[in-house]
Amino acid sequence: MEYIELFFKSIFIDNMVFATFLGMCSYLAVSKKVSTAVGLGAAVIFVLAITVPLNWLLDQYLLQPGALSWLGEEYASYDLSFLSFIMFIATIATMVQLVEIEVEKFSPSLYNSLGIFLPLIAVNCAILGGSLFMQSREIPTLGLATVYGIGSGIGWFLAILAIAAIREKIRYSNVPPALRGLGITFIITGLMAIGFMSFGGMLTGGDEEAPKEETTAKVNSAKDNKEVLANNIKVNE
């Protein structure tokens, strides 16, 4: 249940684009066509699915204070957390280079259409944000870190796919000249972000049940007290 909850939360509630507005450069630049959006979105899913669990391992067994205790007691006091950014970016850059080589080999047309934005995944703040959010939220297990990475990638993929499909349609619409291009794209992105905010209600649905039960218990207790008081009054009379 915990895995499913984290998976859907990372897609809809903590969406990289609509909740934190990370990865907006590639989101705006490569969302003119659905085909290129699908290619870049798939690359982002792959990179996040690999780098988040890898960086979790680095964080747990190398970077956190006391993480080197597995090497011996003399290393337990070491704190390498200041290397987090460097290590995370190194892992991301390695995976991006692998993706770039594979895309260039198997799909040269997609590689040419993505252009400079494919290698720029290495500095895409959504990719680094996935690892930093994993670290700051203290995700406890490798499995949850993998689920979080895949879910975050799918969330970014859905965002760029949705805006690409909309931009292809509005190309034939009568958009005011002042709003054509990035103007109407920003407006649509804002509206979509407001729509995704509604998914936040999924987090509070279960929390509201406990207060209701407590309120019902209090009401029943009050009724019982009234009945006891009425019986006492009748006995005294």
Stockholm file with secondary structure:
# STOCKHOLM 1.0

chainA/1-237         MEYIELFFKSIFIDNMVFATFLGMCSYLAVSKKVSTAVGLGAAVIFVLAITVPLNWLLDQYLLQPGALSWLGEEYASYDLSFLSFIMFIATIATMVQLVEIEVEKFSPSLYNSLGIFLPLIAVNCAILGGSLFMQSREIPTLGLATVYGIGSGIGWFLAILAIAAIREKIRYSNVPPALRGLGITFIITGLMAIGFMSFGGMLTGGDEEAPKEETTAKVNSAKDNKEVLANNIKVNE
#=GR chainA/1-237 SS CHHHHHHHIIIIISCTTTTTCCSHHHHHHSCSSHHHHHHHHHHHHHHHHHHHHHHHHHIIIIISTTGGGGGCGGGTTCCCGGGHHHHHHHHHHHHHHHHHHHHHHHCHHHHHHHGGGTGGGGGCHHHHHHHHHHHHTTCCSHHHHHHHHHHHHHHHHHHHHHHHHHHHHHTTSCCCGGGTTHHHHHHHHHHHHHHHHGGGHHHHTTTTHHHHHHHHHHHHHHHHHHHHHHHHHHHHC
#=GC SS_cons         CHHHHHHHIIIIISCTTTTTCCSHHHHHHSCSSHHHHHHHHHHHHHHHHHHHHHHHHHIIIIISTTGGGGGCGGGTTCCCGGGHHHHHHHHHHHHHHHHHHHHHHHCHHHHHHHGGGTGGGGGCHHHHHHHHHHHHTTCCSHHHHHHHHHHHHHHHHHHHHHHHHHHHHHTTSCCCGGGTTHHHHHHHHHHHHHHHHGGGHHHHTTTTHHHHHHHHHHHHHHHHHHHHHHHHHHHHC
//
